[in-house]
Amino acid sequence: MQTTRPRKSLYAELLFTVGLFVIPSFLNALSRHAAPDERPIGAVEASLGFGSMILTEILFIGLLFHVLKLNGEGLDALTRPIERRDAWQGLLLFGLGFVLDLLVLPMALNLFGGDPKEPGPQNSQFMKTSLTPLYVMLMVVNPFFEEFTMRGFLQTRLRQCGWGLMPIVFFSAGLQGAYHLYQGLPYAVTNTVGFLVWAILYERTRRLWLIVGAHLFHDQFAMWSYST
């Protein structure tokens, strides 16, 4: 969707929406990467953390839609309508991403350090907790939050600012990978490669629901893998 708004207005909007999430998240991830915290997480602490993240992400999605409404836009500004094929193609995209992770992660571990025989992200203790309703809810809400923010909203606004395909996808995937640095550099790099694939696919097709589906399958797989 084209817009007649000046670039300064679009950049300011991105700073006070996407920047509100990405900048603090990156600084927090950088801090946790520098000083990993692998202490066990208690049930109460995990529940409070999950609840806080759920509320934050739901409110942020609401903020994005409020901003769209203020500018006379709707969901169609970010994505094509949902299609039946989005579900099974999202599962297929997740499978392809899983294979890509298996190929990229060992190289990233060898390049940036880590034990390929015992791979495990840093600071992942918050996921190694009991499977609770709040845990499940977070793993459902997060894909919508991240993809509506980093794919739909950010990439749409950058396109409206006149950015080309490659600058958009590298910037979007790079930012998304940056705030995953708390997992350790090899895992952040591996994630970024996957985000690049999603960013390119979205930019080519504007099928945001397909990307959300792939992310949803990814998070469900991670939840069942880490939960105790």
Secondary structure as UniProt FT lines:
FT   HELIX           7..16
FT   HELIX           18..34
FT   HELIX           43..70
FT   TURN            71..72
FT   HELIX           75..77
FT   HELIX           85..112
FT   TURN            116..117
FT   TURN            122..123
FT   HELIX           125..127
FT   HELIX           133..146
FT   HELIX           147..153
FT   HELIX           154..160
FT   TURN            161..162
FT   HELIX           165..178
FT   TURN            179..180
FT   HELIX           181..183
FT   HELIX           185..205
FT   HELIX           208..226
//
